[in-house]
Amino acid sequence: MAVTTPVLQTERLELRAPVASDFKANMAIVSHEITGRYLGSQSSPADHFARFCRNAGSWLLYGYGFFALRLRGEEGLIGTCGVFHSFRGLGPDFDDQPEAGWILRHDQVGRGLALEAMSAVLDWFASEHGRQRIVCMIEPPNEPSIKLAGKLGFTPMREAQMPNGDHVRLFERLSG
């Protein structure tokens, strides 16, 4: 079964579906100590591969997923972002919902790129899948991502504990 995935372009970015050859660059981004400090306790290559496959597999199963990010005109990945489908064991108000997420390489943070990318993703998602509720989760110390979530229209739902014991804040963006 062929899956058609979009390529989105913004003023500074190109967003495309991930491909297998992105795995090593993606793992390097999320494994960096500055970036990885807010990504939970997953640290082994197997854990990273499972996350990478979950995000890529969402395209096949649901028609949406994570995008690989790169600066327009450049080859190297600078992060991932998108809306994907997941079950995290956090309850019916969070599981089995479209979930948003964004991760930028440590040297790209603070430039407005995540806002630019996620605004394009959320516009695309609404046009292709209709306006619907989307959730996201952020570790409490990650104030920049919490501020970004607010700019994107996400509001706090509740605090939660992941099955592995990590604490997160849950947010939602309502369909209206």
PyMOL commands that place a pseudoatom at each C-alpha (Angstrom):
pseudoatom trace, name=CA, resn=MET, resi=1, chain=A, elem=C, hetatm=0, pos=[0.000, 0.000, 0.000]
pseudoatom trace, name=CA, resn=ALA, resi=2, chain=A, elem=C, hetatm=0, pos=[1.519, 3.325, -1.042]
pseudoatom trace, name=CA, resn=VAL, resi=3, chain=A, elem=C, hetatm=0, pos=[1.309, 6.204, 1.389]
pseudoatom trace, name=CA, resn=THR, resi=4, chain=A, elem=C, hetatm=0, pos=[1.362, 9.724, 0.034]
pseudoatom trace, name=CA, resn=THR, resi=5, chain=A, elem=C, hetatm=0, pos=[2.973, 12.177, 2.411]
pseudoatom trace, name=CA, resn=PRO, resi=6, chain=A, elem=C, hetatm=0, pos=[3.140, 15.904, 1.899]
pseudoatom trace, name=CA, resn=VAL, resi=7, chain=A, elem=C, hetatm=0, pos=[6.155, 18.166, 1.745]
pseudoatom trace, name=CA, resn=LEU, resi=8, chain=A, elem=C, hetatm=0, pos=[5.458, 21.438, 3.532]
pseudoatom trace, name=CA, resn=GLN, resi=9, chain=A, elem=C, hetatm=0, pos=[7.520, 24.564, 3.035]
pseudoatom trace, name=CA, resn=THR, resi=10, chain=A, elem=C, hetatm=0, pos=[7.663, 27.631, 5.192]
pseudoatom trace, name=CA, resn=GLU, resi=11, chain=A, elem=C, hetatm=0, pos=[9.766, 30.743, 4.851]
pseudoatom trace, name=CA, resn=ARG, resi=12, chain=A, elem=C, hetatm=0, pos=[12.807, 28.993, 6.376]
pseudoatom trace, name=CA, resn=LEU, resi=13, chain=A, elem=C, hetatm=0, pos=[11.958, 25.285, 6.536]
pseudoatom trace, name=CA, resn=GLU, resi=14, chain=A, elem=C, hetatm=0, pos=[11.161, 22.185, 4.545]
pseudoatom trace, name=CA, resn=LEU, resi=15, chain=A, elem=C, hetatm=0, pos=[9.115, 19.501, 6.277]
pseudoatom trace, name=CA, resn=ARG, resi=16, chain=A, elem=C, hetatm=0, pos=[8.915, 16.013, 4.787]
pseudoatom trace, name=CA, resn=ALA, resi=17, chain=A, elem=C, hetatm=0, pos=[8.003, 12.552, 5.987]
pseudoatom trace, name=CA, resn=PRO, resi=18, chain=A, elem=C, hetatm=0, pos=[10.842, 10.630, 7.618]
pseudoatom trace, name=CA, resn=VAL, resi=19, chain=A, elem=C, hetatm=0, pos=[12.783, 7.984, 5.706]
pseudoatom trace, name=CA, resn=ALA, resi=20, chain=A, elem=C, hetatm=0, pos=[14.870, 5.117, 7.079]
pseudoatom trace, name=CA, resn=SER, resi=21, chain=A, elem=C, hetatm=0, pos=[18.128, 6.951, 6.429]
pseudoatom trace, name=CA, resn=ASP, resi=22, chain=A, elem=C, hetatm=0, pos=[16.994, 9.707, 8.857]
pseudoatom trace, name=CA, resn=PHE, resi=23, chain=A, elem=C, hetatm=0, pos=[17.310, 7.397, 11.866]
pseudoatom trace, name=CA, resn=LYS, resi=24, chain=A, elem=C, hetatm=0, pos=[20.970, 8.077, 12.704]
pseudoatom trace, name=CA, resn=ALA, resi=25, chain=A, elem=C, hetatm=0, pos=[20.610, 11.864, 12.414]
pseudoatom trace, name=CA, resn=ASN, resi=26, chain=A, elem=C, hetatm=0, pos=[17.426, 11.733, 14.461]
pseudoatom trace, name=CA, resn=MET, resi=27, chain=A, elem=C, hetatm=0, pos=[19.090, 9.640, 17.144]
pseudoatom trace, name=CA, resn=ALA, resi=28, chain=A, elem=C, hetatm=0, pos=[21.995, 12.081, 17.304]
pseudoatom trace, name=CA, resn=ILE, resi=29, chain=A, elem=C, hetatm=0, pos=[19.565, 14.971, 17.811]
pseudoatom trace, name=CA, resn=VAL, resi=30, chain=A, elem=C, hetatm=0, pos=[17.538, 13.338, 20.602]
pseudoatom trace, name=CA, resn=SER, resi=31, chain=A, elem=C, hetatm=0, pos=[20.625, 11.822, 22.252]
pseudoatom trace, name=CA, resn=HIS, resi=32, chain=A, elem=C, hetatm=0, pos=[22.399, 15.151, 22.673]
pseudoatom trace, name=CA, resn=GLU, resi=33, chain=A, elem=C, hetatm=0, pos=[22.489, 16.001, 26.377]
pseudoatom trace, name=CA, resn=ILE, resi=34, chain=A, elem=C, hetatm=0, pos=[20.896, 19.436, 25.925]
pseudoatom trace, name=CA, resn=THR, resi=35, chain=A, elem=C, hetatm=0, pos=[18.055, 18.210, 23.701]
pseudoatom trace, name=CA, resn=GLY, resi=36, chain=A, elem=C, hetatm=0, pos=[17.551, 14.886, 25.476]
pseudoatom trace, name=CA, resn=ARG, resi=37, chain=A, elem=C, hetatm=0, pos=[17.109, 16.355, 28.946]
pseudoatom trace, name=CA, resn=TYR, resi=38, chain=A, elem=C, hetatm=0, pos=[13.370, 16.867, 28.290]
pseudoatom trace, name=CA, resn=LEU, resi=39, chain=A, elem=C, hetatm=0, pos=[12.659, 13.665, 26.375]
pseudoatom trace, name=CA, resn=GLY, resi=40, chain=A, elem=C, hetatm=0, pos=[12.174, 11.207, 29.199]
pseudoatom trace, name=CA, resn=SER, resi=41, chain=A, elem=C, hetatm=0, pos=[14.358, 8.322, 30.169]
pseudoatom trace, name=CA, resn=GLN, resi=42, chain=A, elem=C, hetatm=0, pos=[14.602, 6.599, 26.753]
pseudoatom trace, name=CA, resn=SER, resi=43, chain=A, elem=C, hetatm=0, pos=[18.276, 6.352, 26.012]
pseudoatom trace, name=CA, resn=SER, resi=44, chain=A, elem=C, hetatm=0, pos=[19.161, 3.121, 24.234]
pseudoatom trace, name=CA, resn=PRO, resi=45, chain=A, elem=C, hetatm=0, pos=[19.349, 2.844, 20.450]
pseudoatom trace, name=CA, resn=ALA, resi=46, chain=A, elem=C, hetatm=0, pos=[16.471, 0.340, 20.630]
pseudoatom trace, name=CA, resn=ASP, resi=47, chain=A, elem=C, hetatm=0, pos=[14.305, 2.893, 22.479]
pseudoatom trace, name=CA, resn=HIS, resi=48, chain=A, elem=C, hetatm=0, pos=[15.132, 5.562, 19.919]
pseudoatom trace, name=CA, resn=PHE, resi=49, chain=A, elem=C, hetatm=0, pos=[14.368, 3.186, 17.065]
pseudoatom trace, name=CA, resn=ALA, resi=50, chain=A, elem=C, hetatm=0, pos=[10.982, 2.282, 18.576]
pseudoatom trace, name=CA, resn=ARG, resi=51, chain=A, elem=C, hetatm=0, pos=[10.112, 6.008, 18.890]
pseudoatom trace, name=CA, resn=PHE, resi=52, chain=A, elem=C, hetatm=0, pos=[11.302, 6.677, 15.330]
pseudoatom trace, name=CA, resn=CYS, resi=53, chain=A, elem=C, hetatm=0, pos=[9.222, 3.792, 13.951]
pseudoatom trace, name=CA, resn=ARG, resi=54, chain=A, elem=C, hetatm=0, pos=[6.131, 4.804, 15.966]
pseudoatom trace, name=CA, resn=ASN, resi=55, chain=A, elem=C, hetatm=0, pos=[6.307, 8.307, 14.563]
pseudoatom trace, name=CA, resn=ALA, resi=56, chain=A, elem=C, hetatm=0, pos=[6.937, 7.151, 10.988]
pseudoatom trace, name=CA, resn=GLY, resi=57, chain=A, elem=C, hetatm=0, pos=[4.336, 4.373, 11.225]
pseudoatom trace, name=CA, resn=SER, resi=58, chain=A, elem=C, hetatm=0, pos=[1.614, 6.832, 12.123]
pseudoatom trace, name=CA, resn=TRP, resi=59, chain=A, elem=C, hetatm=0, pos=[1.680, 7.971, 8.475]
pseudoatom trace, name=CA, resn=LEU, resi=60, chain=A, elem=C, hetatm=0, pos=[0.710, 4.496, 7.261]
pseudoatom trace, name=CA, resn=LEU, resi=61, chain=A, elem=C, hetatm=0, pos=[-1.960, 3.841, 9.877]
pseudoatom trace, name=CA, resn=TYR, resi=62, chain=A, elem=C, hetatm=0, pos=[-3.552, 7.276, 10.293]
pseudoatom trace, name=CA, resn=GLY, resi=63, chain=A, elem=C, hetatm=0, pos=[-2.481, 9.466, 7.365]
pseudoatom trace, name=CA, resn=TYR, resi=64, chain=A, elem=C, hetatm=0, pos=[-0.490, 11.845, 9.545]
pseudoatom trace, name=CA, resn=GLY, resi=65, chain=A, elem=C, hetatm=0, pos=[2.741, 11.676, 11.504]
pseudoatom trace, name=CA, resn=PHE, resi=66, chain=A, elem=C, hetatm=0, pos=[6.031, 13.360, 12.268]
pseudoatom trace, name=CA, resn=PHE, resi=67, chain=A, elem=C, hetatm=0, pos=[7.900, 15.392, 9.691]
pseudoatom trace, name=CA, resn=ALA, resi=68, chain=A, elem=C, hetatm=0, pos=[11.668, 15.569, 9.311]
pseudoatom trace, name=CA, resn=LEU, resi=69, chain=A, elem=C, hetatm=0, pos=[12.772, 19.206, 9.458]
pseudoatom trace, name=CA, resn=ARG, resi=70, chain=A, elem=C, hetatm=0, pos=[15.557, 20.858, 7.573]
pseudoatom trace, name=CA, resn=LEU, resi=71, chain=A, elem=C, hetatm=0, pos=[16.424, 24.406, 6.719]
pseudoatom trace, name=CA, resn=ARG, resi=72, chain=A, elem=C, hetatm=0, pos=[15.401, 25.256, 3.145]
pseudoatom trace, name=CA, resn=GLY, resi=73, chain=A, elem=C, hetatm=0, pos=[18.256, 24.653, 0.765]
pseudoatom trace, name=CA, resn=GLU, resi=74, chain=A, elem=C, hetatm=0, pos=[20.222, 22.540, 3.260]
pseudoatom trace, name=CA, resn=GLU, resi=75, chain=A, elem=C, hetatm=0, pos=[20.467, 18.770, 3.609]
pseudoatom trace, name=CA, resn=GLY, resi=76, chain=A, elem=C, hetatm=0, pos=[21.008, 18.074, 7.305]
pseudoatom trace, name=CA, resn=LEU, resi=77, chain=A, elem=C, hetatm=0, pos=[18.107, 17.409, 9.670]
pseudoatom trace, name=CA, resn=ILE, resi=78, chain=A, elem=C, hetatm=0, pos=[17.514, 19.962, 12.388]
pseudoatom trace, name=CA, resn=GLY, resi=79, chain=A, elem=C, hetatm=0, pos=[14.642, 18.187, 14.125]
pseudoatom trace, name=CA, resn=THR, resi=80, chain=A, elem=C, hetatm=0, pos=[11.239, 16.590, 13.891]
pseudoatom trace, name=CA, resn=CYS, resi=81, chain=A, elem=C, hetatm=0, pos=[7.729, 17.798, 14.515]
pseudoatom trace, name=CA, resn=GLY, resi=82, chain=A, elem=C, hetatm=0, pos=[4.192, 16.878, 13.666]
pseudoatom trace, name=CA, resn=VAL, resi=83, chain=A, elem=C, hetatm=0, pos=[0.964, 15.278, 14.734]
pseudoatom trace, name=CA, resn=PHE, resi=84, chain=A, elem=C, hetatm=0, pos=[1.042, 11.512, 15.213]
pseudoatom trace, name=CA, resn=HIS, resi=85, chain=A, elem=C, hetatm=0, pos=[-1.119, 8.852, 16.853]
pseudoatom trace, name=CA, resn=SER, resi=86, chain=A, elem=C, hetatm=0, pos=[-0.012, 7.095, 20.017]
pseudoatom trace, name=CA, resn=PHE, resi=87, chain=A, elem=C, hetatm=0, pos=[-1.101, 5.202, 23.119]
pseudoatom trace, name=CA, resn=ARG, resi=88, chain=A, elem=C, hetatm=0, pos=[0.948, 6.179, 26.156]
pseudoatom trace, name=CA, resn=GLY, resi=89, chain=A, elem=C, hetatm=0, pos=[-1.038, 4.661, 29.009]
pseudoatom trace, name=CA, resn=LEU, resi=90, chain=A, elem=C, hetatm=0, pos=[-2.151, 8.075, 30.291]
pseudoatom trace, name=CA, resn=GLY, resi=91, chain=A, elem=C, hetatm=0, pos=[-5.913, 7.611, 30.167]
pseudoatom trace, name=CA, resn=PRO, resi=92, chain=A, elem=C, hetatm=0, pos=[-8.814, 7.998, 27.740]
pseudoatom trace, name=CA, resn=ASP, resi=93, chain=A, elem=C, hetatm=0, pos=[-8.528, 11.804, 27.685]
pseudoatom trace, name=CA, resn=PHE, resi=94, chain=A, elem=C, hetatm=0, pos=[-5.030, 11.483, 26.151]
pseudoatom trace, name=CA, resn=ASP, resi=95, chain=A, elem=C, hetatm=0, pos=[-4.556, 8.044, 24.584]
pseudoatom trace, name=CA, resn=ASP, resi=96, chain=A, elem=C, hetatm=0, pos=[-5.926, 7.265, 21.116]
pseudoatom trace, name=CA, resn=GLN, resi=97, chain=A, elem=C, hetatm=0, pos=[-5.846, 10.964, 20.169]
pseudoatom trace, name=CA, resn=PRO, resi=98, chain=A, elem=C, hetatm=0, pos=[-3.837, 12.912, 17.619]
pseudoatom trace, name=CA, resn=GLU, resi=99, chain=A, elem=C, hetatm=0, pos=[-0.737, 14.043, 19.535]
pseudoatom trace, name=CA, resn=ALA, resi=100, chain=A, elem=C, hetatm=0, pos=[1.511, 16.964, 18.623]
pseudoatom trace, name=CA, resn=GLY, resi=101, chain=A, elem=C, hetatm=0, pos=[5.219, 17.065, 19.297]
pseudoatom trace, name=CA, resn=TRP, resi=102, chain=A, elem=C, hetatm=0, pos=[8.327, 19.009, 18.335]
pseudoatom trace, name=CA, resn=ILE, resi=103, chain=A, elem=C, hetatm=0, pos=[12.038, 18.432, 18.830]
pseudoatom trace, name=CA, resn=LEU, resi=104, chain=A, elem=C, hetatm=0, pos=[14.740, 20.733, 17.518]
pseudoatom trace, name=CA, resn=ARG, resi=105, chain=A, elem=C, hetatm=0, pos=[18.471, 20.188, 17.466]
pseudoatom trace, name=CA, resn=HIS, resi=106, chain=A, elem=C, hetatm=0, pos=[20.028, 22.055, 20.397]
pseudoatom trace, name=CA, resn=ASP, resi=107, chain=A, elem=C, hetatm=0, pos=[21.728, 24.667, 18.205]
pseudoatom trace, name=CA, resn=GLN, resi=108, chain=A, elem=C, hetatm=0, pos=[18.454, 25.609, 16.461]
pseudoatom trace, name=CA, resn=VAL, resi=109, chain=A, elem=C, hetatm=0, pos=[16.407, 26.419, 19.580]
pseudoatom trace, name=CA, resn=GLY, resi=110, chain=A, elem=C, hetatm=0, pos=[15.310, 29.995, 20.221]
pseudoatom trace, name=CA, resn=ARG, resi=111, chain=A, elem=C, hetatm=0, pos=[15.000, 31.065, 16.583]
pseudoatom trace, name=CA, resn=GLY, resi=112, chain=A, elem=C, hetatm=0, pos=[11.219, 30.641, 16.221]
pseudoatom trace, name=CA, resn=LEU, resi=113, chain=A, elem=C, hetatm=0, pos=[11.636, 27.569, 14.014]
pseudoatom trace, name=CA, resn=ALA, resi=114, chain=A, elem=C, hetatm=0, pos=[9.425, 25.281, 16.111]
pseudoatom trace, name=CA, resn=LEU, resi=115, chain=A, elem=C, hetatm=0, pos=[6.584, 27.825, 16.013]
pseudoatom trace, name=CA, resn=GLU, resi=116, chain=A, elem=C, hetatm=0, pos=[7.025, 28.234, 12.254]
pseudoatom trace, name=CA, resn=ALA, resi=117, chain=A, elem=C, hetatm=0, pos=[7.076, 24.471, 11.662]
pseudoatom trace, name=CA, resn=MET, resi=118, chain=A, elem=C, hetatm=0, pos=[4.205, 23.572, 13.981]
pseudoatom trace, name=CA, resn=SER, resi=119, chain=A, elem=C, hetatm=0, pos=[2.001, 26.373, 12.649]
pseudoatom trace, name=CA, resn=ALA, resi=120, chain=A, elem=C, hetatm=0, pos=[2.425, 24.896, 9.160]
pseudoatom trace, name=CA, resn=VAL, resi=121, chain=A, elem=C, hetatm=0, pos=[1.779, 21.364, 10.456]
pseudoatom trace, name=CA, resn=LEU, resi=122, chain=A, elem=C, hetatm=0, pos=[-1.368, 22.337, 12.358]
pseudoatom trace, name=CA, resn=ASP, resi=123, chain=A, elem=C, hetatm=0, pos=[-2.727, 24.236, 9.336]
pseudoatom trace, name=CA, resn=TRP, resi=124, chain=A, elem=C, hetatm=0, pos=[-2.013, 21.225, 7.099]
pseudoatom trace, name=CA, resn=PHE, resi=125, chain=A, elem=C, hetatm=0, pos=[-3.561, 18.808, 9.627]
pseudoatom trace, name=CA, resn=ALA, resi=126, chain=A, elem=C, hetatm=0, pos=[-6.763, 20.879, 9.870]
pseudoatom trace, name=CA, resn=SER, resi=127, chain=A, elem=C, hetatm=0, pos=[-7.083, 21.121, 6.089]
pseudoatom trace, name=CA, resn=GLU, resi=128, chain=A, elem=C, hetatm=0, pos=[-6.506, 17.377, 5.551]
pseudoatom trace, name=CA, resn=HIS, resi=129, chain=A, elem=C, hetatm=0, pos=[-8.143, 15.840, 8.636]
pseudoatom trace, name=CA, resn=GLY, resi=130, chain=A, elem=C, hetatm=0, pos=[-10.533, 18.532, 9.792]
pseudoatom trace, name=CA, resn=ARG, resi=131, chain=A, elem=C, hetatm=0, pos=[-10.385, 20.604, 12.910]
pseudoatom trace, name=CA, resn=GLN, resi=132, chain=A, elem=C, hetatm=0, pos=[-10.201, 18.255, 15.854]
pseudoatom trace, name=CA, resn=ARG, resi=133, chain=A, elem=C, hetatm=0, pos=[-8.835, 18.006, 19.350]
pseudoatom trace, name=CA, resn=ILE, resi=134, chain=A, elem=C, hetatm=0, pos=[-5.060, 17.456, 19.524]
pseudoatom trace, name=CA, resn=VAL, resi=135, chain=A, elem=C, hetatm=0, pos=[-3.080, 16.689, 22.677]
pseudoatom trace, name=CA, resn=CYS, resi=136, chain=A, elem=C, hetatm=0, pos=[0.561, 17.089, 23.642]
pseudoatom trace, name=CA, resn=MET, resi=137, chain=A, elem=C, hetatm=0, pos=[2.753, 16.402, 26.659]
pseudoatom trace, name=CA, resn=ILE, resi=138, chain=A, elem=C, hetatm=0, pos=[5.715, 18.335, 27.996]
pseudoatom trace, name=CA, resn=GLU, resi=139, chain=A, elem=C, hetatm=0, pos=[8.042, 17.714, 30.915]
pseudoatom trace, name=CA, resn=PRO, resi=140, chain=A, elem=C, hetatm=0, pos=[7.375, 20.385, 33.596]
pseudoatom trace, name=CA, resn=PRO, resi=141, chain=A, elem=C, hetatm=0, pos=[10.865, 21.986, 33.538]
pseudoatom trace, name=CA, resn=ASN, resi=142, chain=A, elem=C, hetatm=0, pos=[10.659, 22.597, 29.768]
pseudoatom trace, name=CA, resn=GLU, resi=143, chain=A, elem=C, hetatm=0, pos=[9.368, 26.166, 29.990]
pseudoatom trace, name=CA, resn=PRO, resi=144, chain=A, elem=C, hetatm=0, pos=[10.214, 27.092, 26.357]
pseudoatom trace, name=CA, resn=SER, resi=145, chain=A, elem=C, hetatm=0, pos=[8.022, 24.239, 25.051]
pseudoatom trace, name=CA, resn=ILE, resi=146, chain=A, elem=C, hetatm=0, pos=[5.239, 25.110, 27.481]
pseudoatom trace, name=CA, resn=LYS, resi=147, chain=A, elem=C, hetatm=0, pos=[5.289, 28.699, 26.157]
pseudoatom trace, name=CA, resn=LEU, resi=148, chain=A, elem=C, hetatm=0, pos=[5.294, 27.418, 22.582]
pseudoatom trace, name=CA, resn=ALA, resi=149, chain=A, elem=C, hetatm=0, pos=[2.324, 25.152, 23.316]
pseudoatom trace, name=CA, resn=GLY, resi=150, chain=A, elem=C, hetatm=0, pos=[0.414, 28.216, 24.520]
pseudoatom trace, name=CA, resn=LYS, resi=151, chain=A, elem=C, hetatm=0, pos=[1.281, 30.147, 21.351]
pseudoatom trace, name=CA, resn=LEU, resi=152, chain=A, elem=C, hetatm=0, pos=[-0.027, 27.202, 19.315]
pseudoatom trace, name=CA, resn=GLY, resi=153, chain=A, elem=C, hetatm=0, pos=[-3.351, 27.208, 21.181]
pseudoatom trace, name=CA, resn=PHE, resi=154, chain=A, elem=C, hetatm=0, pos=[-2.755, 24.357, 23.631]
pseudoatom trace, name=CA, resn=THR, resi=155, chain=A, elem=C, hetatm=0, pos=[-4.146, 24.728, 27.146]
pseudoatom trace, name=CA, resn=PRO, resi=156, chain=A, elem=C, hetatm=0, pos=[-3.246, 22.717, 30.274]
pseudoatom trace, name=CA, resn=MET, resi=157, chain=A, elem=C, hetatm=0, pos=[-5.258, 19.575, 31.018]
pseudoatom trace, name=CA, resn=ARG, resi=158, chain=A, elem=C, hetatm=0, pos=[-3.521, 17.946, 33.969]
pseudoatom trace, name=CA, resn=GLU, resi=159, chain=A, elem=C, hetatm=0, pos=[-0.288, 16.587, 35.389]
pseudoatom trace, name=CA, resn=ALA, resi=160, chain=A, elem=C, hetatm=0, pos=[0.421, 12.902, 34.738]
pseudoatom trace, name=CA, resn=GLN, resi=161, chain=A, elem=C, hetatm=0, pos=[2.961, 10.200, 35.402]
pseudoatom trace, name=CA, resn=MET, resi=162, chain=A, elem=C, hetatm=0, pos=[4.241, 8.123, 32.514]
pseudoatom trace, name=CA, resn=PRO, resi=163, chain=A, elem=C, hetatm=0, pos=[4.308, 4.339, 32.984]
pseudoatom trace, name=CA, resn=ASN, resi=164, chain=A, elem=C, hetatm=0, pos=[8.107, 4.606, 33.488]
pseudoatom trace, name=CA, resn=GLY, resi=165, chain=A, elem=C, hetatm=0, pos=[7.635, 7.133, 36.322]
pseudoatom trace, name=CA, resn=ASP, resi=166, chain=A, elem=C, hetatm=0, pos=[8.496, 10.347, 34.434]
pseudoatom trace, name=CA, resn=HIS, resi=167, chain=A, elem=C, hetatm=0, pos=[6.237, 13.300, 35.244]
pseudoatom trace, name=CA, resn=VAL, resi=168, chain=A, elem=C, hetatm=0, pos=[4.647, 15.277, 32.400]
pseudoatom trace, name=CA, resn=ARG, resi=169, chain=A, elem=C, hetatm=0, pos=[2.111, 18.018, 31.864]
pseudoatom trace, name=CA, resn=LEU, resi=170, chain=A, elem=C, hetatm=0, pos=[-0.691, 17.230, 29.442]
pseudoatom trace, name=CA, resn=PHE, resi=171, chain=A, elem=C, hetatm=0, pos=[-2.176, 19.863, 27.138]
pseudoatom trace, name=CA, resn=GLU, resi=172, chain=A, elem=C, hetatm=0, pos=[-4.983, 19.963, 24.594]
pseudoatom trace, name=CA, resn=ARG, resi=173, chain=A, elem=C, hetatm=0, pos=[-5.877, 22.091, 21.608]
pseudoatom trace, name=CA, resn=LEU, resi=174, chain=A, elem=C, hetatm=0, pos=[-9.592, 22.042, 21.058]
pseudoatom trace, name=CA, resn=SER, resi=175, chain=A, elem=C, hetatm=0, pos=[-11.126, 21.699, 17.625]
pseudoatom trace, name=CA, resn=GLY, resi=176, chain=A, elem=C, hetatm=0, pos=[-12.587, 25.208, 17.516]
for i in range(1, 176): cmd.bond("trace and resi %d" % i, "trace and resi %d" % (i + 1))
show_as sticks, trace
zoom trace
